[in-house]
Amino acid sequence: MADYLRAECTKAFRRKYLYIALLVCLAGESLLLLGSWLTYSWGNTNISFHSTSVMVAAILSFGLYATLITGDIVFSDQYKHNTLKNEVSYGLPRGRIYLGKLLVSMLVALAACVVLIGFYLGGCWLLFPHDGSDGTVWSLLGYCLAGAFPLWLGGQALVMACYFLVRSSTMAAFLSIGILVVLASVFQTLGLLISPVFECIRHFLPGVMLDTLASMAFDWPYVGLCWIVGAVWCVGSTAVGLAIFRRKEIR
C-alpha cells in the first residue's frame, strides 16, 4: 500500500492541473487583498486584520466545491484513458486502488487548503493593522476550521465515490454537486410540503453544517457533531463506493 500511495502522490503532485488551479485561486486571493488594501489606503479605517481575516469563516462551503477539483486531479479521467482498467488488469487489489486514491485526494486537498488559507491569512497579517481582537480572530478561525475539516473530508469521500462509480467524470461532478449542494434545497422543500423530518435531516448535510458553523461560534459540542457527521459521510461514502467498485465491470 505504501508503494501505491507514493506512486499516486507522485502522479498527483506532478500534474500541471493542480498548480494551475492553485495559481488561479492565489490570483483571486491576491486581487481581494489588493482591493482591500487600496480601500484601506484611501482612508477606510474600518478595514483591519480582523475584518479581512474573518472572511475565511464566511466561505467555508467553498471547500466542498474544491473537493471536485482535488478529486479530479487524483482520479484524472481514469475510465476515459483506461488507466483504471490497466491497474485492475495488472492484479492490483481493488481495495488498494480505491483507498489509495481516496487517501491521496485527501492529502492533496489538505496541502491545497494549507497553501490557500496560509497565503490569505499571511497577506492579511502583513497588510492590515492589528488591535486587541487578534486573539479572538485566531480563536474563531481555529474553531471554524476544526469543524469544517471533517465535513470537507466527508465531502471528498463522496466525490471520490462518484468518480469511481460513474464512468463520465463530468456526470460524476454533477452528481457530487447534486448531493452536496442541491440536495439541501430539495430537503428544505420536502420539509415544507411533506414532513418536518426532511428539514431535520437537512441540518446534517455537510453544506448546511458548514454554513451554520460560523454562527455557532465557540459551541464546541457543535464541532463534535461536525466530526460525527463528517465521519458518517466519509465512512458511509467509502463503504458504498468500495462495495460497488469491487463488483463493477471495468471496460
Disulfide bonds with the S-S distance in Angstrom:
none
